[in-house]
Amino acid sequence: MKKILIILLAVLTTSMTMLAQDQYLDKDMNVNIGMIQWAERNSEGQITGYKGFNLGMGLSVTKYFDPLEVGKATPFWHWGTVMLLVPYIGVGIHYQVNEVFYLELLTFYLVPTLQIGLTF
């Protein structure tokens, strides 16, 4: 399992420069193993955050410090609930590989987590 993850990360890392186009993302939803979220936009139409639901049967909110761009690492903070009652908060870095794939390194409480997701 470790080898598959390492190979997948190596392929994504080497394709980042080829696929990145330095443009603002225009998708409305992101999905990963733990959650489904819908985009929040600023007055210029750029994605500044996401709101949605997580598999812990709770709510999730992500707020970016800068609007999301393809090919750029963007820091963020996030908060939410598990089982609608237990709150959590964390920080992280979002890297939009291309219009479809993204990588996130974040903390859930104090536990570092790597997520790979899709945008639609």
C-alpha positions as semicolon CSV with decimal commas, in nm:
position;residue;x (nm);y (nm);z (nm)
1;M;0,000;0,000;0,000
2;K;0,287;0,237;0,082
3;K;0,443;0,174;-0,259
4;I;0,120;0,257;-0,439
5;L;0,084;0,584;-0,245
6;I;0,447;0,679;-0,315
7;I;0,405;0,605;-0,687
8;L;0,081;0,805;-0,701
9;L;0,242;1,104;-0,525
10;A;0,546;1,083;-0,756
11;V;0,325;1,085;-1,068
12;L;0,120;1,379;-0,938
13;T;0,432;1,571;-0,838
14;T;0,603;1,530;-1,174
15;S;0,287;1,621;-1,362
16;M;0,224;1,937;-1,158
17;T;0,442;2,162;-1,370
18;M;0,308;2,019;-1,696
19;L;-0,057;2,052;-1,595
20;A;-0,048;2,380;-1,403
21;Q;-0,170;2,679;-1,597
22;D;-0,159;2,958;-1,334
23;Q;-0,525;3,044;-1,358
24;Y;-0,806;3,085;-1,112
25;L;-1,016;2,778;-1,057
26;D;-1,373;2,794;-1,190
27;K;-1,516;2,469;-1,046
28;D;-1,800;2,463;-0,792
29;M;-1,741;2,152;-0,581
30;N;-1,455;1,952;-0,428
31;V;-1,464;1,592;-0,310
32;N;-1,216;1,375;-0,123
33;I;-1,244;1,061;0,085
34;G;-1,358;1,256;0,391
35;M;-1,593;1,524;0,260
36;I;-1,794;1,696;-0,010
37;Q;-1,791;2,077;-0,026
38;W;-1,928;2,360;-0,241
39;A;-1,731;2,671;-0,338
40;E;-1,764;3,016;-0,184
41;R;-1,657;3,301;-0,412
42;N;-1,555;3,663;-0,371
43;S;-1,703;3,952;-0,575
44;E;-1,460;3,873;-0,860
45;G;-1,577;3,511;-0,884
46;Q;-1,260;3,359;-0,733
47;I;-1,286;3,069;-0,488
48;T;-1,209;3,186;-0,134
49;G;-1,341;2,885;0,057
50;Y;-1,565;2,581;0,069
51;K;-1,858;2,472;0,288
52;G;-2,003;2,125;0,306
53;F;-2,036;1,794;0,488
54;N;-1,786;1,536;0,614
55;L;-1,803;1,161;0,669
56;G;-1,794;1,219;1,044
57;M;-2,159;1,322;0,999
58;G;-2,075;1,685;1,052
59;L;-2,016;2,018;0,882
60;S;-1,690;2,143;0,728
61;V;-1,575;2,495;0,640
62;T;-1,248;2,583;0,464
63;K;-1,127;2,946;0,425
64;Y;-0,828;3,031;0,203
65;F;-0,596;3,324;0,274
66;D;-0,575;3,395;-0,103
67;P;-0,809;3,290;-0,386
68;L;-0,737;2,943;-0,529
69;E;-0,521;2,928;-0,840
70;V;-0,416;2,630;-1,049
71;G;-0,048;2,554;-0,990
72;K;-0,018;2,759;-0,670
73;A;0,003;2,648;-0,305
74;T;-0,258;2,832;-0,098
75;P;-0,261;2,829;0,286
76;F;-0,595;2,791;0,463
77;W;-0,765;2,735;0,794
78;H;-1,062;2,507;0,845
79;W;-1,314;2,416;1,110
80;G;-1,614;2,192;1,145
81;T;-1,790;1,936;1,355
82;V;-1,792;1,560;1,396
83;M;-2,131;1,403;1,471
84;L;-2,267;1,763;1,458
85;L;-2,148;1,817;1,817
86;V;-1,770;1,777;1,850
87;P;-1,587;2,078;1,702
88;Y;-1,248;2,071;1,529
89;I;-1,015;2,333;1,385
90;G;-0,696;2,317;1,182
91;V;-0,466;2,475;0,924
92;G;-0,318;2,352;0,600
93;I;-0,187;2,410;0,249
94;H;-0,391;2,341;-0,065
95;Y;-0,217;2,278;-0,400
96;Q;-0,443;2,272;-0,705
97;V;-0,253;2,045;-0,947
98;N;-0,485;2,115;-1,242
99;E;-0,855;2,181;-1,299
100;V;-0,943;1,837;-1,160
101;F;-0,691;1,718;-0,895
102;Y;-0,570;1,880;-0,574
103;L;-0,344;1,789;-0,281
104;E;-0,382;1,913;0,074
105;L;-0,156;1,884;0,375
106;L;-0,360;1,979;0,680
107;T;-0,409;1,923;1,049
108;F;-0,715;1,758;1,198
109;Y;-0,695;1,861;1,561
110;L;-0,314;1,822;1,589
111;V;-0,282;1,522;1,355
112;P;-0,119;1,599;1,017
113;T;-0,314;1,457;0,722
114;L;-0,251;1,431;0,347
115;Q;-0,557;1,442;0,123
116;I;-0,598;1,394;-0,251
117;G;-0,921;1,522;-0,399
118;L;-1,118;1,614;-0,709
119;T;-1,288;1,936;-0,814
120;F;-1,599;1,948;-1,034
